[in-house]
């Protein structure tokens, strides 16, 4: 499936799952490593509103920053809007780095994620509110915890503090 490029100043629901439903987070340290890479590669280009990481998939609600907030220049010979290449490269590096680390740590090869990450633009406040709720309740919906507020790999606790 082809997705349009991520746009500046647009909020998105970003999600993906492991290839064939495989776990992408096998141990606690994997969650922390993934979030560390997210902070390194995605936080500079996006504001994060919510996230939830489950063993075989993840969800993020984020807003791509305004072009003026990014210190990037148009690539010579590129027809893309300045900064678009940096945004796509940031996501590619983020997911690629994580995949390489998991492949090395667990003696596996090939793709970790089921294709390219999915993205849905958040088109109105009602959808935004429902999405934040959905993301935080996702661990409970999948039976990982009895109460979503107890899931350690989501942004719920950080938002409440």
Buried (B, 14 or more C-beta within 10 A) or exposed (E): EEEEEBEBEEBBBBBBBBBEEBBBBBEEEBBEBBBEBBEEBBBEBBEBBBBBBBBBBBBBBBBBBEBEBBEBEBBEEEEEEBBBBBBBBBBEBBBBBBBEBBBEEEEEEEBBBBEEBBBEEBEEEEBBEEBBEBBBBBBBEBEBEEEBBEBEBBBBEEEEE
